[in-house]
Amino acid sequence: DRITLPADSNQALGLGQFAIDFMNGSPDRAGYPDPRVLERTNMFHTDAVLCGVSALALGTNAPTVLRNEALQYRFAPDAAKGVLGSAHNPAKRSGVPPFGSTTDVCVEKAILANCCAVREWDSNGTNFGYSTDRPHHRAGEFGHNDFYSVPLAAAQLMGKDGAYALRGMVLTDEIRGRLAEVFSLKTYKIDHVLHGAIESIRVSWTCNTEASTPASMVMLRAASKSACAMAIAVAGTEQESSARHASLKLRRAVLAESG
């Protein structure tokens, strides 16, 4: 079934609910990607890992610096589990490893290092926002599979299996791909990593959340505002001064949508 988020609705909240249902919903609402989609996503993930590992193997600057930094934030096997996950769905481990290591480190440090390594060559899989059957979904924004480390880390933290992580990767591509169809960031001189920031916030939070409960919906409403603000801020750091006005204008529009 196709899910539509009306322009006059809280789309941040709707996107969060879609993500919860996709990953943790009841059998009649959960996402069950076609085997061909899973196969292609697995291929994109393999491609991304090879790009990241090769960047580290050749000693490129930023990936190496960030990986070394991540390894300074090591966790003991049972440390800090209580601050991850949620009260009703606690994390099963304290951190996750960066590329080329089996040592658990702070999850945000590992994700940053791994995503940076994947992004270094700018040569991994590319998606283009264009729908053949919906003329109004042809904004033509593009993006890359740079953020698979997010659902992978979330699955590792929560003790989930590889199939769960792969579905999380599909969800990241689905969110980013649909955003790319309907909103052209390049028109506003904003880097396409903004769509990746939105997908990452949604998927990481969702994989650490149970299926819809009154408590999770309260958390989702609170997260909706911060998700939009954080996503805009991430992309905003890459803007030239001449694009600041457009970036701020978009930020106000997105925050208005989130309530």
PyMOL commands that set and color helices and strands:
alter all, ss='L'
color gray80, all
select helices_A, chain A and resi 11-24+35-57+61-70+81-83+107-119+149-157+162-182+185-188+193-207+214-236+241-257
alter helices_A, ss='H'
color red, helices_A
select strands_A, chain A and resi 126-128+142-144
alter strands_A, ss='S'
color yellow, strands_A
deselect
rebuild
show_as cartoon
